[in-house]
């Protein structure tokens, strides 16, 4: 346990870097889709999308997973029934963030070859997903509890926000 705090520090910093990619990349997709007729612009955005995903996001995601696994190995109590289940909830929503990360790569590849069907509004709404998931994760970690009420309210609020964003008049409509 001597190094636990250092590993935790690395875990938090890795998570922050991963979240930076998860927050920013869908915004780039919004700009990419809405400026699709400006080739010079989209060529630059494609480079940014590639670099933020490959050089920041994925290494940070794997560093977060690795450091988290090391901490669980060092402190298996966190996975016990006596710990209250908050870690299981955190891991579930962290797993959903991993799936979300891989979905961003799917969209990045489609945008890279100009083979995409999603709108700017879709990516605006999709950009809310990591905010909702990270709110749940951070809430569980700080309180060290799992609350059904907190989870349901957060997911309902997130669904409402996504719905409102999707219902907006598309910015790319002329």
C-alpha positions as CSV (number, residue, x, y, z in Angstrom):
1,X,0.0,0.0,0.0
2,X,3.1,2.2,0.1
3,X,2.6,3.3,-3.5
4,X,-1.2,3.3,-3.6
5,X,-1.5,7.1,-3.4
6,X,0.9,7.5,-6.3
7,X,-1.0,5.0,-8.4
8,X,-4.2,6.8,-7.5
9,X,-2.7,10.1,-8.5
10,X,-1.7,8.6,-11.9
11,X,-5.2,7.1,-12.2
12,X,-6.9,10.4,-11.7
13,X,-4.6,12.2,-14.1
14,X,-5.0,9.5,-16.7
15,X,-8.8,9.7,-16.3
16,X,-8.7,13.5,-16.7
17,X,-6.7,13.1,-20.0
18,X,-9.1,10.4,-21.2
19,X,-12.1,12.6,-20.4
20,X,-10.4,15.5,-22.3
21,X,-10.5,13.4,-25.4
22,X,-14.1,12.2,-24.7
23,X,-15.3,15.8,-24.3
24,X,-13.4,17.3,-27.2
25,X,-13.5,14.7,-30.0
26,X,-17.3,14.8,-30.5
27,X,-17.1,18.6,-30.7
28,X,-14.6,18.2,-33.6
29,X,-17.0,15.8,-35.2
30,X,-19.7,18.5,-35.0
31,X,-17.4,21.0,-36.7
32,X,-16.3,18.4,-39.3
33,X,-19.9,17.5,-40.3
34,X,-21.1,21.1,-40.3
35,X,-18.2,22.3,-42.5
36,X,-18.1,19.2,-44.7
37,X,-18.1,21.4,-47.9
38,X,-14.9,23.1,-46.8
39,X,-12.2,20.6,-47.8
40,X,-9.3,22.6,-46.5
41,X,-11.0,22.9,-43.1
42,X,-12.0,19.2,-42.8
43,X,-8.5,18.1,-43.8
44,X,-7.1,19.9,-40.8
45,X,-9.9,18.6,-38.5
46,X,-9.2,15.0,-39.7
47,X,-5.6,15.4,-38.5
48,X,-6.8,16.8,-35.1
49,X,-9.3,14.0,-34.8
50,X,-6.7,11.3,-35.5
51,X,-4.1,12.8,-33.1
52,X,-6.4,13.4,-30.2
53,X,-7.8,9.9,-30.4
54,X,-4.6,8.0,-31.1
55,X,-2.0,10.0,-29.1
56,X,-4.1,11.3,-26.2
57,X,-7.3,9.4,-25.7
58,X,-6.3,5.8,-26.2
59,X,-3.1,5.9,-24.2
60,X,-5.0,7.8,-21.4
61,X,-7.8,5.2,-21.5
62,X,-5.4,2.3,-21.2
63,X,-3.4,4.0,-18.4
64,X,-6.7,4.6,-16.5
65,X,-7.7,0.9,-16.9
66,X,-4.2,-0.4,-16.0
67,X,-3.8,1.9,-12.9
68,X,-7.4,1.1,-11.8
69,X,-6.7,-2.6,-12.1
70,X,-3.5,-2.3,-10.1
71,X,-5.4,-0.4,-7.3
72,X,-8.1,-3.1,-7.2
73,X,-5.4,-5.7,-7.0
74,X,-3.8,-3.8,-4.1
75,X,-7.2,-3.2,-2.3
76,X,-9.6,-6.0,-3.2
77,X,-11.8,-4.9,-0.4
78,X,-13.3,-2.4,-2.8
79,X,-15.0,-5.2,-4.7
80,X,-16.4,-6.9,-1.6
81,X,-20.0,-6.8,-0.5
82,X,-19.0,-4.9,2.6
83,X,-17.8,-2.0,0.5
84,X,-21.4,-1.3,-0.5
85,X,-21.3,-1.9,-4.3
86,X,-20.3,1.6,-5.4
87,X,-17.1,0.2,-7.0
88,X,-19.2,-2.2,-9.1
89,X,-21.4,0.7,-10.3
90,X,-18.3,2.7,-11.1
91,X,-16.8,-0.2,-13.1
92,X,-20.1,-0.6,-15.0
93,X,-20.1,3.0,-16.0
94,X,-16.4,3.0,-16.7
95,X,-17.0,0.1,-19.0
96,X,-19.6,2.1,-20.8
97,X,-17.0,4.9,-21.3
98,X,-14.7,2.3,-22.8
99,X,-17.4,1.3,-25.3
100,X,-18.1,5.0,-26.0
101,X,-14.4,5.5,-26.7
102,X,-14.3,2.7,-29.3
103,X,-17.5,4.1,-30.9
104,X,-15.6,7.4,-31.3
105,X,-13.0,5.6,-33.3
106,X,-15.7,4.1,-35.5
107,X,-17.1,7.6,-36.2
108,X,-13.6,9.0,-36.7
109,X,-12.8,6.4,-39.4
110,X,-16.1,7.1,-41.2
111,X,-15.4,10.9,-41.1
112,X,-11.8,10.3,-42.3
113,X,-13.1,8.8,-45.6
114,X,-16.1,11.2,-45.8
115,X,-18.5,8.3,-45.4
116,X,-20.8,9.5,-42.7
117,X,-24.5,9.9,-42.2
118,X,-24.7,11.5,-38.7
119,X,-25.6,15.1,-38.2
120,X,-24.0,17.9,-36.2
121,X,-26.9,17.6,-33.8
122,X,-26.3,13.9,-33.3
123,X,-22.7,14.6,-32.3
124,X,-23.8,17.4,-30.0
125,X,-26.1,15.0,-28.3
126,X,-23.5,12.2,-28.3
127,X,-21.1,14.6,-26.7
128,X,-23.3,14.6,-23.5
129,X,-22.8,10.9,-22.9
130,X,-19.3,11.1,-21.3
131,X,-20.5,14.0,-19.1
132,X,-23.4,11.9,-17.7
133,X,-21.2,8.8,-17.2
134,X,-18.4,10.7,-15.6
135,X,-20.9,12.5,-13.2
136,X,-22.0,9.0,-12.1
137,X,-18.5,7.7,-11.7
138,X,-17.2,10.7,-9.8
139,X,-20.3,10.7,-7.6
140,X,-19.8,7.1,-6.6
141,X,-16.1,7.7,-5.9
142,X,-16.5,10.7,-3.8
143,X,-19.5,9.4,-1.7
144,X,-18.2,5.8,-1.7
145,X,-21.9,4.8,-1.9
146,X,-24.2,3.5,-4.6
147,X,-27.5,5.4,-4.7
148,X,-30.3,4.3,-6.9
149,X,-31.9,7.7,-6.7
150,X,-28.7,9.5,-7.7
151,X,-28.3,7.1,-10.6
152,X,-31.8,7.4,-11.9
153,X,-32.0,11.2,-11.6
154,X,-28.6,11.6,-13.3
155,X,-29.6,9.2,-16.2
156,X,-33.0,10.9,-16.5
157,X,-31.5,14.3,-16.6
158,X,-28.9,13.1,-19.1
159,X,-31.7,11.6,-21.3
160,X,-33.6,14.8,-21.2
161,X,-30.6,16.9,-22.2
162,X,-29.8,14.5,-25.1
163,X,-33.5,14.6,-26.2
164,X,-33.5,18.5,-26.2
165,X,-30.3,18.6,-28.1
166,X,-31.6,16.2,-30.8
167,X,-34.8,18.2,-31.1
168,X,-32.9,21.5,-31.9
169,X,-33.1,22.8,-35.4
170,X,-30.0,21.4,-37.2
171,X,-27.2,24.0,-37.5
172,X,-26.2,22.5,-40.9
173,X,-29.7,22.9,-42.4
174,X,-29.8,25.7,-45.0
